Amino acid sequence: MIRCPVPLLGFCAWSGTGKTTLLKAVIPMLREHGLRIAIVKHAHHGFDLDQPGKDSWELRKAGALQTLVASRRRIALIEEREVPVDNEEPTLAELLEMFDPRRLDLVLVEGFKNEVFPKIELHRPSLGRPLLCGQRRHIIAVASDEPVSLPRPLPHLDLNRPDELVDFILDFCNDEALKLSL
């Protein structure tokens, strides 16, 4: 099980289920409850945060392995990774070490469905994909847009009711914060 000094909760689903859409609805609601939230999102391919022609992009393309762009309101670190022989993705544990837990109350993770830590599975039966919770014991709840038969007893949440997910997440945070303080 992955360890984190603040509550850690993931969202896993097949592509096209709406993980990002749900998180865009849930994050502002959690912020209204005073939570300071970090997000880890897995990308299956290369991506760029800076734009061609910007100084940070030019310096990175010139060969800088780490580019830190900072202003009084925002800091972004872009790190080029030398491709290892086995071409492994960074682990969630490695990525969590980059956060400052003193400034966070909750880390939400999108993706990393094969890593072992608590997750909510998002499921849309209309996509015709199987449930993941049958094989992954670290899934602690399922949110779907219609009733589903679950392979084991789990809380079932309404994917179309972000407020219901927020209540579940708040309860989870309180339980995890208590465990972390012991």
WOLINNOR-V890662 format. One record per run of one state. SS is the DSSP state (@ for helix, = for strand, . for the rest). FROM is the first residue (numbers start at 1). LEN is the number of residues. If there is no record, write none. Layout:
BEGIN
ss=SS from=FROM len=LEN
ss=SS from=FROM len=LEN
END
This chain:
BEGIN
ss=. from=1 len=6
ss== from=7 len=6
ss=. from=13 len=6
ss=@ from=19 len=14
ss=. from=33 len=4
ss== from=37 len=5
ss=. from=42 len=13
ss=@ from=55 len=7
ss=. from=62 len=4
ss== from=66 len=5
ss=. from=71 len=4
ss== from=75 len=5
ss=. from=80 len=12
ss=@ from=92 len=5
ss=. from=97 len=4
ss=@ from=101 len=3
ss=. from=104 len=2
ss== from=106 len=5
ss=. from=111 len=8
ss== from=119 len=5
ss=. from=124 len=1
ss=@ from=125 len=3
ss=. from=128 len=11
ss== from=139 len=6
ss=. from=145 len=10
ss== from=155 len=4
ss=. from=159 len=3
ss=@ from=162 len=20
ss=. from=182 len=1
END
